[in-house]
Amino acid sequence: MVLDAAPDLVIPANISFVASVAQFTPKTVETSDERLKLMFRVKARIPPELLAQHLEYVKTGLPGMAYVRLDKQQPWPEALAVRLPQ
């Protein structure tokens, strides 16, 4: 997960909710290019032990982008390697 407020950090999290309907799209999706723009609202849960280690940085409700890896056998791209505050 990459938060808008801290774009240089990559925070590991698990998806705990996925909306059943796509958002932020035109009413009708007619082309495959338009389908690529579909977004679903998700809730990402950061492991509690990680939150406890970085409690001074924790704020609720921050917007960001959650990336989903469907195949655990595939590594994350280097740009999404975990980077936490020091």
C-alpha positions, 0 to 999 in steps of 0.5 A, a space after each residue: 500500500 502506498 499512501 498519498 501522504 507518504 508516497 516514498 513508503 510502501 507498507 505491507 497490508 492485507 485486503 479486508 474488503 472489496 466493494 462489489 461495484 466499481 467506482 469512478 467510471 463512466 456509466 457505460 464501459 464500451 471499450 477494453 481501454 475504458 475497462 482498464 480504468 475501473 477501480 474498486 474501493 478496498 479496505 487494507 489492514 496493516 498488521 497490528 504488530 507493524 502499526 505498534 512499531 510505528 505508532 508515532 506515524 499512524 493516522 486513520 483514513 488516509 487515502 492511498 493506492 493498494 496493489 493486489 498480488 493474485 499469485 503469491 509465487 510471483 515476487 512484487 515489482 521492485 518499485 513495490 518492495 516494502 519501504 518503512 520509516 526508519 
